[in-house]
């Protein structure tokens, strides 16, 4: 078989049933012949975003794969690959490459060189007989250790060559590792002796499916649990010990309990310093448990470092704590303190969340959305900027992987692809992206992809006719040249692309409009609700 067919055969062996892409790339056609569904997007970046979500929502069991044209197509995809890298998401990137004799000739774009900084592993296929070995290395990197994108560049001249290298291909093994038992015992002693321990959970809890172990340890210690944006939904946010998730905007109870903690256990997180993550207090005793040792002491100094899978690590810590404690602690006193702190913080925000003002408060829109949809059966994600900060502190998840959080890199337009990829991964869920009038300008044409590929998602568009959070950064440019003014009739745009579109400007119409959009979605039609909002810049930045 040809190398392109061999690659498609290997993808099938590894359980791939969907491939995202934009022609020309010979693997797209060969994948279709092998029974793998090709999904063609309007721009490469969105396709990588869709692959990203498919990997996340299936925990890599259905690996997200993106294939694109050599040169310009690969260049356009760079941002999506960089985003997946920053969020530690495995995506197999399959760029077609220039012919081998031209691969290193300026000014040709060499993906395996140019994307090294945003991939875990990047390798070109230079010999047809090596294709199985190259793909085996790629999938081994995708399924083991810290999860990040992997790139296999396929020069167009090698794709047509004959090979039998893939005939004996077998799926790669998946491994897990655990920390040293002596270190586990020391960490357990720190936690048991702590007066105010707090657990900070990251995305590693999702990848390891460590939800039961996280809850068991929290309840044993009566330790409050907060999460990163990436880790949001790893812990039931209606549990008495839940502090919610933090990013640039943070719930009041999360900030208070972290600041008052004496020991912080970070599990499945990188503790990366970012303006879009939880600011960690100084002077605390920190236990850092994560898969990649490169994250230890990178941004936060830790007293204990535990390298390993989150599920195995939490189970070991819980067992060790049980051996040191006479009985499980009562969670009620801590739960009451959390509830009282949250109530105090919410007193400031409820007027915005329930506002009858016009133009609409974006907080009112998202509050009504939360009280209209079935939270447990909904997967929601935000876009960069205001939508993220207005949604994440207040939206309470109850089931794992019902929130796709992100923020280390903040590309506008990321949320649409995530919602579409989530719908592919979980067709029975309501999949929502929340974005603004800036974000839709970057990836809005791919709403047509949702229509064409029969992916009925709900798109919540907050239209304030401005780059609101930039107003205080560009006052002169705004006053003299209206540089931050942006707008459009986005509901009409959605209808023009074949979806359901409705513009809403009255507070009392928010819930009825959502109900109408849900009816359209039930009928198989993607829906975009455009809410005319004020230029709200307030956020819970604690």
C-alpha positions as CSV (number, residue, x, y, z in Angstrom):
1,X,0.0,0.0,0.0
2,X,1.0,3.6,-0.4
3,X,2.5,5.5,2.6
4,X,-0.7,7.6,2.8
5,X,-2.8,4.5,3.0
6,X,-0.4,3.0,5.6
7,X,-0.8,6.0,7.8
8,X,-4.6,5.8,7.5
9,X,-4.4,2.1,8.4
10,X,-2.3,2.9,11.5
11,X,-4.8,5.6,12.6
12,X,-7.6,3.0,12.3
13,X,-5.6,0.6,14.4
14,X,-5.2,3.2,17.1
15,X,-8.9,3.8,17.3
16,X,-9.2,7.0,15.3
17,X,-12.6,7.4,13.8
18,X,-12.6,11.1,12.9
19,X,-9.9,13.1,11.2
20,X,-10.1,16.9,11.0
21,X,-8.4,18.7,8.2
22,X,-8.2,21.0,5.2
23,X,-7.1,19.8,1.8
24,X,-4.8,19.1,0.1
25,X,-3.5,16.2,2.2
26,X,-3.5,12.7,0.8
27,X,-4.2,11.1,4.1
28,X,-7.7,12.7,4.2
29,X,-8.8,10.7,1.2
30,X,-7.1,7.5,2.5
31,X,-8.7,7.9,5.9
32,X,-12.1,8.1,4.3
33,X,-11.4,4.9,2.4
34,X,-10.5,3.3,5.7
35,X,-13.9,4.4,7.2
36,X,-12.5,7.4,9.2
37,X,-14.8,10.4,8.9
38,X,-13.1,13.5,7.5
39,X,-14.4,16.8,8.9
40,X,-13.3,19.7,6.7
41,X,-13.2,23.1,8.4
42,X,-13.1,26.7,7.2
43,X,-9.7,27.4,8.7
44,X,-7.0,25.2,10.0
45,X,-6.8,26.6,13.6
46,X,-10.4,25.7,14.3
47,X,-9.8,22.2,13.1
48,X,-7.0,21.7,15.6
49,X,-9.3,23.2,18.3
50,X,-11.9,20.5,17.4
51,X,-9.3,17.8,17.6
52,X,-8.2,19.2,21.0
53,X,-11.7,18.9,22.4
54,X,-12.2,15.4,21.0
55,X,-9.0,14.3,22.8
56,X,-10.0,16.0,26.1
57,X,-13.6,14.7,26.2
58,X,-12.6,11.1,25.5
59,X,-9.4,11.3,27.6
60,X,-7.4,10.4,24.4
61,X,-9.3,7.2,23.8
62,X,-10.5,8.8,20.5
63,X,-7.3,10.7,19.7
64,X,-7.8,14.1,18.0
65,X,-6.0,14.2,14.6
66,X,-5.6,17.1,12.2
67,X,-4.2,16.9,8.7
68,X,-3.4,19.9,6.4
69,X,-1.7,21.2,3.3
70,X,2.0,21.8,3.2
71,X,3.1,25.4,3.4
72,X,0.3,27.8,4.1
73,X,-2.1,25.2,5.6
74,X,0.6,24.3,8.1
75,X,1.4,27.9,8.9
76,X,-2.3,28.6,9.6
77,X,-2.5,25.7,12.0
78,X,0.4,26.9,14.2
79,X,-1.8,28.8,16.6
80,X,-4.1,25.8,17.3
81,X,-1.1,23.5,18.0
82,X,0.4,26.1,20.3
83,X,-2.9,26.4,22.2
84,X,-3.0,22.6,22.7
85,X,0.6,22.6,23.8
86,X,0.0,25.3,26.4
87,X,-3.0,23.3,27.7
88,X,-1.2,19.9,27.7
89,X,-3.6,18.3,25.3
90,X,-2.5,15.4,23.0
91,X,-3.3,16.0,19.3
92,X,-1.7,14.2,16.4
93,X,-0.7,16.8,13.8
94,X,-0.2,15.5,10.3
95,X,1.0,18.2,8.0
96,X,1.8,17.4,4.4
97,X,5.4,18.6,3.7
98,X,7.4,19.8,0.8
99,X,9.2,17.2,-1.2
100,X,12.2,15.8,0.6
101,X,14.7,17.5,-1.8
102,X,13.0,20.9,-1.0
103,X,12.3,20.4,2.7
104,X,15.2,22.4,4.0
105,X,15.4,25.0,1.2
106,X,14.5,28.5,2.1
107,X,11.7,29.8,2.0
108,X,9.7,26.6,2.4
109,X,7.9,26.1,5.7
110,X,9.4,23.1,7.5
111,X,6.8,22.0,10.0
112,X,9.0,19.5,11.9
113,X,11.5,22.3,12.5
114,X,9.2,25.2,13.0
115,X,6.8,23.5,15.3
116,X,9.3,21.9,17.6
117,X,8.6,24.5,20.3
118,X,4.9,23.7,20.4
119,X,5.0,19.9,20.2
120,X,6.2,17.2,22.4
121,X,7.8,15.3,19.5
122,X,8.2,16.3,15.8
123,X,9.5,14.0,13.1
124,X,9.3,13.8,9.3
125,X,8.7,10.7,7.3
126,X,11.8,10.5,5.1
127,X,11.7,6.8,4.3
128,X,8.6,4.8,3.4
129,X,9.8,1.7,5.2
130,X,10.0,3.6,8.5
131,X,6.4,4.8,8.6
132,X,5.2,2.3,11.2
133,X,8.2,3.0,13.5
134,X,7.6,6.8,13.2
135,X,3.9,6.4,13.9
136,X,4.6,4.1,16.8
137,X,6.9,6.7,18.3
138,X,4.2,9.3,17.8
139,X,1.4,7.4,19.5
140,X,3.7,6.3,22.3
141,X,4.4,10.0,23.0
142,X,0.7,10.9,22.7
143,X,-0.5,8.3,25.2
144,X,2.3,8.3,27.8
145,X,3.8,10.8,30.1
146,X,2.8,14.5,29.9
147,X,0.2,14.8,27.2
148,X,0.9,17.3,24.4
149,X,0.7,17.5,20.6
150,X,2.9,15.3,18.5
151,X,3.7,16.1,14.8
152,X,4.5,13.7,12.0
153,X,5.4,15.7,8.8
154,X,4.7,13.8,5.6
155,X,6.6,15.1,2.5
156,X,4.2,14.9,-0.4
157,X,6.6,12.8,-2.5
158,X,6.9,10.1,0.1
159,X,3.1,9.7,0.5
160,X,2.8,8.1,-2.9
161,X,5.6,5.5,-2.3
162,X,4.8,1.8,-1.7
163,X,5.4,0.2,1.7
164,X,4.3,-2.9,3.6
165,X,5.6,-1.5,6.9
166,X,2.2,-1.0,8.5
167,X,0.8,-4.5,8.0
168,X,2.0,-5.8,11.4
169,X,1.3,-2.6,13.3
170,X,-0.2,-3.0,16.8
171,X,-1.6,-0.3,19.1
172,X,0.9,1.1,21.5
173,X,0.8,0.4,25.3
174,X,-0.4,3.0,27.8
175,X,1.5,3.3,31.1
176,X,1.1,4.9,34.5
177,X,3.6,5.7,37.2
178,X,3.4,6.4,40.9
179,X,5.5,8.3,43.5
180,X,7.9,6.7,46.0
181,X,6.0,5.3,48.9
182,X,8.3,6.9,51.5
183,X,7.5,10.3,50.0
184,X,3.8,9.5,50.1
185,X,4.1,8.8,53.8
186,X,5.8,12.2,54.4
187,X,3.2,14.0,52.4
188,X,0.4,12.3,54.3
189,X,1.9,13.3,57.6
190,X,2.0,16.9,56.4
191,X,-1.7,16.8,55.4
192,X,-2.9,15.1,58.6
193,X,-1.0,17.5,60.8
194,X,-2.2,20.6,58.9
195,X,-4.8,22.7,60.5
196,X,-6.2,24.2,57.3
197,X,-5.2,22.0,54.3
198,X,-6.5,22.9,50.9
199,X,-6.4,20.7,47.7
200,X,-5.8,22.4,44.4
201,X,-6.7,20.1,41.5
202,X,-5.7,20.5,37.9
203,X,-6.3,18.9,34.6
204,X,-4.3,15.8,35.5
205,X,-7.3,14.6,37.6
206,X,-9.4,14.5,34.4
207,X,-6.8,12.6,32.4
208,X,-6.3,10.1,35.2
209,X,-10.1,9.8,36.0
210,X,-9.2,10.4,39.6
211,X,-12.5,11.9,40.7
212,X,-13.4,9.3,43.3
213,X,-9.9,9.4,44.8
214,X,-10.0,13.2,45.0
215,X,-13.3,13.2,46.8
216,X,-12.3,10.4,49.2
217,X,-9.2,12.2,50.3
218,X,-10.9,15.6,50.6
219,X,-13.7,14.0,52.8
220,X,-11.2,12.1,54.9
221,X,-9.3,15.3,55.7
222,X,-12.3,17.7,55.6
223,X,-10.1,19.6,53.1
224,X,-11.6,22.2,50.8
225,X,-11.0,21.6,47.1
226,X,-10.5,24.3,44.4
227,X,-9.4,23.7,40.8
228,X,-7.7,25.4,38.0
229,X,-9.7,26.4,35.0
230,X,-8.4,23.3,33.2
231,X,-9.3,21.2,36.2
232,X,-12.8,22.7,36.6
233,X,-15.5,19.9,36.9
234,X,-13.0,17.5,38.5
235,X,-14.8,18.0,41.8
236,X,-18.5,18.5,42.2
237,X,-18.9,22.3,42.8
238,X,-22.0,21.8,44.8
239,X,-20.2,19.5,47.3
240,X,-19.9,21.2,50.8
241,X,-16.1,21.2,50.4
242,X,-16.0,22.8,47.0
243,X,-14.4,26.2,46.6
244,X,-14.9,26.5,42.8
245,X,-12.4,27.2,40.1
246,X,-10.1,30.1,39.7
247,X,-8.5,31.9,36.8
248,X,-8.2,35.6,36.2
249,X,-11.5,35.9,38.0
250,X,-11.8,34.0,41.3
251,X,-14.7,33.1,43.7
252,X,-14.4,34.8,47.0
253,X,-14.4,31.6,49.0
254,X,-11.5,30.2,46.9
255,X,-9.3,33.2,47.5
256,X,-10.0,33.2,51.3
257,X,-9.3,29.5,51.9
258,X,-6.2,29.5,49.8
259,X,-4.8,32.6,51.6
260,X,-5.6,31.0,55.0
261,X,-4.2,27.6,54.2
262,X,-1.2,26.2,56.0
263,X,-0.6,23.3,53.6
264,X,-1.6,23.2,49.9
265,X,-1.7,19.9,48.0
266,X,-1.5,20.6,44.3
267,X,-2.6,17.5,42.4
268,X,-2.4,17.1,38.6
269,X,-1.5,20.7,38.1
270,X,1.6,22.6,36.8
271,X,1.3,25.6,39.1
272,X,2.4,27.6,36.1
273,X,2.6,31.3,36.8
274,X,0.1,33.0,34.5
275,X,-2.2,36.0,34.6
276,X,-5.0,33.7,33.7
277,X,-4.6,31.2,36.6
278,X,-5.1,31.2,40.4
279,X,-2.5,33.3,42.2
280,X,-0.9,31.1,44.8
281,X,-0.2,32.7,48.2
282,X,3.4,32.9,49.4
283,X,4.7,31.4,52.6
284,X,2.7,28.2,52.4
285,X,3.9,24.6,52.7
286,X,3.3,23.0,49.3
287,X,3.0,19.4,48.3
288,X,3.2,19.3,44.5
289,X,2.0,16.1,42.9
290,X,2.0,16.0,39.1
291,X,3.2,13.8,36.2
292,X,5.9,16.0,34.8
293,X,8.9,16.6,37.2
294,X,9.8,19.6,35.0
295,X,7.0,21.5,36.7
296,X,8.4,21.1,40.2
297,X,9.7,24.4,41.6
298,X,9.1,26.0,38.2
299,X,6.8,28.7,39.5
300,X,6.0,27.7,43.1
301,X,8.5,26.4,45.6
302,X,7.4,23.0,47.0
303,X,8.4,21.2,50.1
304,X,7.4,17.8,48.8
305,X,7.4,16.7,45.1
306,X,5.5,13.6,44.0
307,X,5.9,12.5,40.4
308,X,3.1,10.3,39.1
309,X,-0.4,9.7,37.8
310,X,-3.0,11.6,39.8
311,X,-5.3,8.6,40.4
312,X,-2.5,6.4,41.8
313,X,-1.0,9.3,43.8
314,X,-4.3,10.3,45.4
315,X,-5.1,6.7,46.3
316,X,-1.7,6.2,47.9
317,X,-2.0,9.5,49.9
318,X,-5.5,8.5,51.0
319,X,-4.4,5.1,52.2
320,X,-1.4,6.6,54.0
321,X,-3.6,9.3,55.7
322,X,-6.1,6.5,56.8
323,X,-3.2,4.8,58.6
324,X,-2.3,8.0,60.4
325,X,-5.8,9.0,61.5
326,X,-8.1,7.4,64.0
327,X,-11.2,8.4,62.1
328,X,-12.4,10.5,59.1
329,X,-12.9,14.1,60.0
330,X,-16.3,15.8,60.1
331,X,-16.8,18.0,57.0
332,X,-19.7,20.0,58.4
333,X,-17.8,22.8,60.2
334,X,-15.6,23.4,57.1
335,X,-18.7,23.2,54.8
336,X,-20.5,25.8,56.9
337,X,-17.5,28.2,56.8
338,X,-17.3,27.8,53.0
339,X,-21.0,28.5,52.6
340,X,-20.9,31.6,54.8
341,X,-17.9,33.0,52.9
342,X,-19.5,32.3,49.5
343,X,-22.7,34.0,50.7
344,X,-20.8,37.1,51.7
345,X,-19.0,37.2,48.3
346,X,-22.2,36.6,46.3
347,X,-23.9,39.5,48.1
348,X,-21.8,41.8,46.0
349,X,-22.4,39.9,42.7
350,X,-26.1,39.0,42.9
351,X,-27.3,42.4,41.8
352,X,-25.3,42.0,38.5
353,X,-26.3,38.4,38.1
354,X,-30.0,39.3,38.4
355,X,-29.9,42.8,36.8
356,X,-32.8,44.0,34.8
357,X,-30.7,46.7,33.1
358,X,-30.6,47.4,29.4
359,X,-28.4,46.9,27.6
360,X,-28.2,43.5,29.2
361,X,-25.7,42.6,31.9
362,X,-23.6,39.7,30.5
363,X,-23.7,38.3,34.1
364,X,-27.5,38.2,33.9
365,X,-27.4,36.3,30.5
366,X,-25.0,33.7,31.9
367,X,-26.9,33.4,35.2
368,X,-30.2,32.8,33.4
369,X,-28.4,30.3,31.1
370,X,-27.2,28.4,34.1
371,X,-30.7,28.3,35.5
372,X,-32.3,27.2,32.2
373,X,-30.1,24.3,30.9
374,X,-29.5,20.9,32.6
375,X,-26.1,21.5,34.1
376,X,-25.2,17.8,34.5
377,X,-25.9,17.1,30.8
378,X,-24.1,20.3,29.5
379,X,-20.6,20.8,28.4
380,X,-19.7,24.5,28.3
381,X,-16.6,26.4,27.4
382,X,-15.7,30.1,27.3
383,X,-13.7,32.3,25.0
384,X,-10.8,34.5,26.1
385,X,-11.3,37.8,27.9
386,X,-14.6,38.8,29.4
387,X,-16.6,35.6,28.6
388,X,-14.1,33.6,30.6
389,X,-14.1,35.9,33.6
390,X,-17.9,36.4,33.6
391,X,-18.6,32.6,33.4
392,X,-16.0,30.7,35.3
393,X,-16.5,31.9,38.9
394,X,-20.2,31.5,38.9
395,X,-21.0,28.4,36.8
396,X,-21.2,25.4,39.1
397,X,-20.4,22.0,37.5
398,X,-21.6,18.8,39.1
399,X,-20.2,16.1,36.7
400,X,-16.7,15.5,35.3
401,X,-15.7,16.9,32.0
402,X,-18.7,19.2,31.7
403,X,-16.6,22.3,31.5
404,X,-13.7,22.9,29.1
405,X,-11.5,25.4,30.9
406,X,-8.4,27.0,29.5
407,X,-6.3,30.1,29.8
408,X,-2.5,29.7,29.7
409,X,-2.7,30.9,26.1
410,X,-5.7,33.0,25.3
411,X,-6.4,32.9,21.6
412,X,-9.7,34.5,20.6
413,X,-12.1,32.2,18.9
414,X,-10.9,28.9,20.6
415,X,-14.3,28.2,22.2
416,X,-16.2,27.5,19.0
417,X,-13.9,24.6,17.9
418,X,-14.0,23.2,21.4
419,X,-17.8,23.2,21.4
420,X,-17.9,21.4,18.1
421,X,-15.3,18.9,19.1
422,X,-17.2,18.3,22.3
423,X,-20.4,17.6,20.4
424,X,-18.6,15.0,18.3
425,X,-17.2,13.4,21.5
426,X,-20.5,13.5,23.4
427,X,-23.4,13.8,21.0
428,X,-26.0,13.4,23.7
429,X,-24.7,16.4,25.6
430,X,-25.7,20.0,25.2
431,X,-22.5,21.7,24.1
432,X,-22.2,25.5,24.5
433,X,-19.5,28.0,23.7
434,X,-19.7,31.6,25.2
435,X,-17.9,34.2,23.2
436,X,-17.9,37.9,22.5
437,X,-18.0,40.1,19.4
438,X,-14.2,40.1,19.2
439,X,-13.9,36.3,19.2
440,X,-16.5,35.7,16.6
441,X,-14.4,37.9,14.2
442,X,-11.6,35.3,14.4
443,X,-13.4,32.0,13.8
444,X,-17.0,32.8,13.2
445,X,-17.1,31.4,9.6
446,X,-16.7,27.9,11.2
447,X,-20.2,28.2,12.5
448,X,-21.0,27.0,9.0
449,X,-18.9,23.9,9.8
450,X,-21.3,23.1,12.6
451,X,-24.2,23.4,10.2
452,X,-22.6,21.4,7.4
453,X,-21.3,18.6,9.7
454,X,-24.6,18.4,11.6
455,X,-23.1,19.5,15.0
456,X,-26.0,21.2,16.8
457,X,-24.2,23.3,19.4
458,X,-25.5,26.4,21.3
459,X,-23.4,29.5,20.7
460,X,-23.9,32.3,23.2
461,X,-22.7,35.6,21.7
462,X,-22.3,38.6,24.1
463,X,-22.3,41.7,21.8
464,X,-21.3,44.9,23.5
465,X,-20.1,46.5,20.3
466,X,-16.7,47.1,21.7
467,X,-13.4,45.5,22.9
468,X,-14.6,46.2,26.5
469,X,-11.6,45.1,28.4
470,X,-9.3,47.2,26.2
471,X,-11.1,50.4,26.8
472,X,-8.9,51.5,29.7
473,X,-5.8,50.4,27.7
474,X,-6.7,52.5,24.6
475,X,-8.6,55.6,25.7
476,X,-7.0,58.0,23.2
477,X,-7.3,55.5,20.3
478,X,-10.9,55.0,21.2
479,X,-11.8,58.6,21.6
480,X,-10.0,59.9,18.5
481,X,-10.3,56.9,16.1
482,X,-12.9,54.6,17.7
483,X,-10.3,51.9,17.5
484,X,-12.1,49.6,20.0
485,X,-15.5,49.7,18.3
486,X,-16.6,46.4,16.7
487,X,-20.0,45.0,15.9
488,X,-22.3,43.3,13.5
489,X,-25.7,41.5,13.2
490,X,-24.4,38.1,14.3
491,X,-27.9,36.5,14.6
492,X,-28.5,37.3,10.9
493,X,-25.0,35.9,10.2
494,X,-25.9,32.6,11.8
495,X,-29.1,32.4,9.8
496,X,-27.2,33.2,6.6
497,X,-24.9,30.2,7.3
498,X,-27.9,27.8,7.8
499,X,-28.2,27.9,11.6
500,X,-30.8,29.2,14.1
501,X,-30.1,32.9,15.0
502,X,-31.9,35.2,17.3
503,X,-31.0,38.6,18.8
504,X,-32.1,39.4,22.4
505,X,-32.1,42.8,24.0
506,X,-34.8,42.4,26.8
507,X,-34.0,40.8,30.2
508,X,-37.4,39.0,30.2
509,X,-36.6,37.4,26.8
510,X,-33.4,35.7,27.9
511,X,-34.9,32.4,29.1
512,X,-37.5,32.2,26.4
513,X,-34.9,32.7,23.8
514,X,-32.7,30.0,25.3
515,X,-35.7,27.6,25.2
516,X,-36.3,28.4,21.5
517,X,-32.6,27.8,20.7
518,X,-32.7,24.5,22.6
519,X,-35.7,23.5,20.5
520,X,-33.8,24.2,17.3
521,X,-30.9,22.2,18.7
522,X,-33.2,19.2,19.4
523,X,-34.2,19.4,15.7
524,X,-30.6,19.2,14.7
525,X,-29.8,22.8,14.0
526,X,-26.8,24.7,15.5
527,X,-28.1,27.9,17.3
528,X,-26.5,31.3,17.9
529,X,-28.1,33.6,20.4
530,X,-26.9,37.2,20.2
531,X,-27.4,39.1,23.4
532,X,-27.0,42.9,23.3
533,X,-25.0,43.7,26.4
534,X,-23.4,46.6,28.1
535,X,-19.6,47.2,28.1
536,X,-19.1,45.5,31.4
537,X,-15.5,45.4,32.7
538,X,-16.1,44.4,36.3
539,X,-14.8,40.9,37.3
540,X,-14.1,39.1,40.5
541,X,-10.3,39.7,40.5
542,X,-9.3,38.9,44.1
